[in-house]
Structure formats: structure tokens, C-alpha cells
Amino acid sequence: MITNANDHASTPEPQGLDGAVGVSGPKWFVAIVNSRHEKKVAENLQQDGIRCYVATQKEMKVWKNGKRKTIDRVVIPSVVFINCTEKERRRIVGLPFIYRFMVNRSAESGTLNKPVAVIPDVQIQKLQFMLGQSDFPVNFVPSAFKIKDNVRVIRGSLKGLYGQIMENSDGTHTLTVGIELLGGASVKIDPHDVEKID
């Protein structure tokens, strides 16, 4: 996964004391919800004043009868990103439509309980940019992907985005942008639109 210095969360802050000086503010947590209920959960959270984000991309749906309609396709099933404080998260986890919050299984906490996963702001911003600007469908790669050349997009609608480029067996190329602890978002790209970086 490609990361920048800004991708990483800052030094760990005191836990359990929200609202005081020096205590962590809102962070992006990963709520697990029932599949095909992501948008409804987000709607319920927003009505409660909670900032959240469902990764969707506009797509033309064509039915067998020829009817066409633009829909918002959910790219990461069963996931709603929630931006809140730890105190708010503890209240939100008790809501009936929240199954649980994702934990960081790779983190060393010193106890059997793993810390709740936090996604850096910059990675949420990259995902939103990718889904909003791409001319091709964006797919989610839920498992670790094989890293190839690190690249920067230098032209086209995704200009400025960083990620890894992979050549597929059919000769096409895919750009993958990592999302910590979840995997990555991938999209078809012309290799002429990127430049290799160290």
C-alpha cells in the first residue's frame, strides 16, 4: 500500500476523555452494517447529526426490459465510515442498525482486546476523489493486493492520485489505491496516464 507522511495517524492520544484539551477529536471509524442497508444506515445517522460516508459511485443500471436509470452503487458492501469522537462511537455502537465497529487486528495493544480501527482523513479523501472523478467503475479489493510499481496519475480525471499499477492477464492495467485495514479501491487506467515514482 502506498502511503504518504500525512497518511498516518498522529501520535496516540489519551483514551477515554473526549472534549478536554489535548484529547483526540473526531476520527473516521469503520462501522459494519447489514449488506444492502448501507445507505439507510447513513440516512439514520445523518438524521441524528452524525457525520458519515458510504462509498458509492454513480452507475447506469439497465434492466432486461431496456429501462435505464442512474444509481449510486455501493462500492464497499456492509461498510459505513463514521466520523466521530470515541465517546460518540461508544453511543453509536449501541444503535440497533450498527452491527459492530471494525478493529485493527494487526495492532499490538498489550491486551487481548484489539483497538478500534481508524482510517486516516487523507485516505477517505482519496477514496471520495476517486469515486467522484473516475470515468470507469471503481471496484473494491477486500484482501491484500500484490504491490507493483508506485505511480502518480499525471493526466485525465484522476490526475494527482497516487497508487500502484498492475498489469492484468488481458493486457489492461489497474490502478489500486490503498485503504488501511480494508484493502484497496481499484480502477482501470491507461498506463500512459501515469508516471512511475520511487
C-alpha positions as CSV (number, residue, x, y, z in Angstrom):
1,M,0.0,0.0,0.0
2,I,1.4,3.4,-0.8
3,T,1.4,5.9,2.0
4,N,2.5,9.5,2.5
5,A,3.7,11.0,5.7
6,N,0.2,12.6,6.1
7,D,-1.5,9.2,5.8
8,H,-0.6,8.0,9.2
9,A,-2.4,9.0,12.3
10,S,-0.6,11.3,14.7
11,T,0.9,10.2,18.0
12,P,-1.6,8.2,20.1
13,E,-3.6,10.5,22.3
14,P,-5.1,9.7,25.8
15,Q,-8.1,7.4,25.6
16,G,-11.4,7.8,27.3
17,L,-11.6,11.6,27.8
18,D,-13.3,13.4,25.0
19,G,-13.8,17.1,24.9
20,A,-10.8,18.0,27.1
21,V,-7.7,19.9,26.0
22,G,-5.2,17.6,24.3
23,V,-7.7,14.8,23.8
24,S,-8.4,13.4,20.4
25,G,-11.2,14.8,18.3
26,P,-13.3,13.1,15.6
27,K,-11.8,10.2,13.7
28,W,-13.1,8.0,10.8
29,F,-14.2,4.7,12.2
30,V,-15.5,1.7,10.2
31,A,-19.0,0.6,11.1
32,I,-20.1,-2.9,9.9
33,V,-23.8,-3.0,9.0
34,N,-26.1,-5.4,7.1
35,S,-25.4,-5.7,3.4
36,R,-27.7,-3.6,1.2
37,H,-28.6,-1.4,4.2
38,E,-25.6,1.0,4.0
39,K,-27.5,4.0,2.6
40,K,-30.4,3.6,5.0
41,V,-28.0,3.4,8.0
42,A,-26.2,6.5,6.8
43,E,-29.5,8.3,6.4
44,N,-30.5,7.4,10.0
45,L,-27.1,8.5,11.3
46,Q,-27.3,11.8,9.4
47,Q,-30.8,12.5,10.9
48,D,-29.1,12.1,14.3
49,G,-26.5,14.7,13.4
50,I,-23.7,12.2,12.9
51,R,-21.2,12.7,10.0
52,C,-20.8,9.6,7.9
53,Y,-19.9,8.4,4.4
54,V,-20.9,5.4,2.3
55,A,-18.5,4.7,-0.6
56,T,-20.7,4.9,-3.7
57,Q,-20.3,5.6,-7.4
58,K,-22.8,6.7,-9.9
59,E,-23.6,4.0,-12.5
60,M,-26.1,3.4,-15.3
61,K,-28.3,0.4,-14.5
62,V,-30.0,-1.3,-17.4
63,W,-32.9,-3.7,-16.7
64,K,-33.9,-6.6,-19.0
65,N,-36.9,-4.5,-20.3
66,G,-34.5,-1.8,-21.5
67,K,-35.3,0.7,-18.7
68,R,-32.2,2.7,-17.8
69,K,-31.6,4.6,-14.6
70,T,-28.5,6.2,-12.9
71,I,-28.0,4.6,-9.5
72,D,-25.5,5.1,-6.6
73,R,-23.7,1.7,-6.5
74,V,-22.2,0.8,-3.1
75,V,-18.5,0.0,-3.6
76,I,-17.6,-1.4,-0.2
77,P,-20.5,-3.6,1.0
78,S,-21.6,-3.6,4.7
79,V,-19.4,-0.6,5.5
80,V,-20.3,2.9,6.7
81,F,-17.5,5.2,7.6
82,I,-18.4,7.3,10.6
83,N,-16.6,10.5,11.7
84,C,-17.0,11.0,15.4
85,T,-15.2,11.1,18.8
86,E,-14.5,7.9,20.8
87,K,-17.3,9.0,23.3
88,E,-19.8,9.3,20.4
89,R,-18.6,6.0,18.9
90,R,-19.5,4.2,22.2
91,R,-23.0,5.5,22.0
92,I,-23.4,4.8,18.3
93,V,-22.3,1.1,18.6
94,G,-25.4,0.6,20.7
95,L,-27.7,1.6,17.9
96,P,-29.8,-1.3,16.5
97,F,-28.6,-0.9,12.9
98,I,-24.9,-0.9,13.8
99,Y,-23.5,-4.5,13.9
100,R,-20.1,-3.6,15.2
101,F,-17.0,-1.5,14.6
102,M,-14.0,-2.9,12.8
103,V,-10.9,-3.5,15.0
104,N,-7.3,-3.3,14.0
105,R,-6.2,-6.9,14.2
106,S,-2.6,-6.1,13.3
107,A,-2.1,-3.6,16.2
108,E,-0.2,-4.5,19.3
109,S,-2.4,-3.3,22.2
110,G,-0.8,-5.4,25.0
111,T,-4.1,-7.0,25.8
112,L,-6.4,-9.5,24.1
113,N,-8.7,-6.6,23.1
114,K,-7.6,-5.1,19.8
115,P,-8.0,-1.3,19.3
116,V,-10.9,0.0,17.1
117,A,-9.7,0.7,13.5
118,V,-9.2,4.3,12.5
119,I,-8.9,5.3,8.8
120,P,-6.8,8.5,8.2
121,D,-8.6,11.5,6.8
122,V,-6.4,11.6,3.7
123,Q,-7.4,8.1,2.7
124,I,-11.1,8.9,3.0
125,Q,-10.5,12.0,0.8
126,K,-8.6,9.9,-1.8
127,L,-11.5,7.4,-1.9
128,Q,-14.1,10.2,-2.4
129,F,-12.0,11.8,-5.1
130,M,-11.5,8.5,-6.9
131,L,-15.2,7.6,-6.8
132,G,-16.3,11.1,-7.8
133,Q,-13.9,11.6,-10.7
134,S,-13.2,8.2,-12.3
135,D,-14.6,7.6,-15.8
136,F,-14.5,3.8,-15.1
137,P,-16.2,1.7,-12.5
138,V,-14.2,1.5,-9.2
139,N,-14.1,-1.9,-7.5
140,F,-13.0,-2.8,-4.0
141,V,-10.2,-5.3,-3.4
142,P,-11.0,-6.6,0.1
143,S,-7.8,-8.5,0.7
144,A,-4.1,-7.6,0.5
145,F,-3.1,-6.9,-3.1
146,K,0.3,-7.5,-4.7
147,I,2.2,-4.3,-4.9
148,K,3.7,-3.4,-8.3
149,D,5.1,-0.1,-9.4
150,N,4.2,3.0,-7.4
151,V,2.8,5.7,-9.7
152,R,1.3,9.1,-9.8
153,V,-1.6,9.9,-12.3
154,I,-0.4,12.8,-14.5
155,R,-3.4,13.3,-16.8
156,G,-7.1,12.5,-17.0
157,S,-9.9,12.8,-14.5
158,L,-7.8,11.2,-11.7
159,K,-4.8,13.5,-12.1
160,G,-2.8,13.8,-8.9
161,L,-3.8,10.5,-7.4
162,Y,-1.1,8.1,-6.1
163,G,-1.3,4.3,-6.0
164,Q,0.1,1.1,-7.5
165,I,-0.4,0.0,-11.1
166,M,-0.7,-3.7,-12.0
167,E,-0.9,-5.3,-15.5
168,N,-3.8,-7.7,-15.8
169,S,-3.6,-11.0,-17.7
170,D,-5.7,-9.5,-20.6
171,G,-3.1,-6.7,-21.1
172,T,-5.2,-3.9,-19.4
173,H,-3.9,-2.0,-16.4
174,T,-5.4,-1.4,-13.0
175,L,-4.6,1.4,-10.5
176,T,-5.1,0.5,-6.9
177,V,-5.3,3.0,-4.0
178,G,-4.8,1.5,-0.6
179,I,-7.3,2.0,2.3
180,E,-5.7,1.0,5.6
181,L,-7.0,-2.3,7.1
182,L,-9.6,-2.7,4.4
183,G,-7.7,-3.4,1.2
184,G,-7.9,-1.0,-1.7
185,A,-10.0,0.6,-4.4
186,S,-9.1,-0.3,-8.0
187,V,-10.0,1.1,-11.3
188,K,-9.0,0.6,-15.0
189,I,-6.4,3.1,-16.2
190,D,-4.3,3.8,-19.3
191,P,-0.6,3.3,-18.4
192,H,0.2,6.4,-20.5
193,D,-1.7,8.5,-17.9
194,V,0.7,7.6,-15.0
195,E,4.4,8.1,-14.2
196,K,6.5,5.8,-12.1
197,I,7.7,7.2,-8.7
198,D,10.2,6.0,-6.2
